């Protein structure tokens, strides 16, 4: 434990160091206290340790998670040696607090971008409900040769609002050979097709997945239920319980369409 003076928020240390402030920032992240974050920020500036980009980024990340937009902008402006992490954390904070137009302007002036940068933009499109813009951003990523991560595809499954978009995202996953062996991505696709009402696609995907888990079953059953396939919903629940031969039981119960 770091000793804390009763008179203030900042722990006492005979000789503050990067390690000391790192532990302090961890404690602040656990408490989610904006006042604590403000106190650490002020102490870092006073002690001169804010000049260390690592600590500046850590402080900025606190504001991005539970601070205010003004704090995010101020902290970012005070980081002297900004790096890609600084820009990405700043963008993440703006996505949470600011209008999407402001986020786009920051994105456009960023000196360097990576997959994390693009994922923040996609998350912003989901958060603000501009799904068409999100799909345009996805196509721009593909055209620019950005490497898509598992998290990218999870976000994209939330952006899909029609069958054409669903097939577009699914096709990109297939080209990267990620959907069949990754249960999380496969489950995202099952859930996506279920919400769109294409339970035949969801069902076929389920059968071709190399790994399934309880979320896979729940997503499939939810798709059956929302598409008024009550009998299959009940049958799916029975199959989930009798999991020793799940896929064998399913073969032949439904026509296998081609997605």
Beta strands, then each sheet from edge to edge (+ up, - down):
end
